[in-house]
Amino acid sequence: MTSKKTSWISEMERETGHGPVYLAIADAIEKAISAGRLHPGDTLPPQRLLADFMGLHVNTVNRAMREAARRGLTYGKTRRGTVIR
C-alpha cells in the first residue's frame, strides 16, 4: 500500500508521539493536501485497511476521519469511502 494516496501515512508515522494519534492522522492528511499529495476527489483507503497497516485500532482511525471531516478536509461518500474535499 505505497501509492500516492497513502504516502501521507509515512508523514504521520514520523509525527506520532506529539499528542493523540487521531490528531496526528488528521494533521498528516491536512499536510498532504497542502503539499499537493492529496487532491480533491482522491479517496482514502478503507479505515480497517488503514488501521491494520498502521497497527492501530479501527476506532482510532475512525476518530481521525471524523476529525478530518470536522476540519472540512474530507467527506464520506456512499460506496466510495472517505473523499478529499
Number of C-alpha atoms within 10 A of each C-alpha: 10 9 7 11 16 18 16 22 18 12 17 21 14 11 14 14 9 9 9 11 19 22 20 21 25 24 20 22 27 19 16 21 17 11 11 9 15 23 15 12 12 16 20 18 16 13 19 15 13 19 17 12 11 15 9 14 13 16 13 17 24 17 16 22 24 19 18 23 18 12 12 12 19 25 17 15 10 6 6 12 14 23 19 20 16
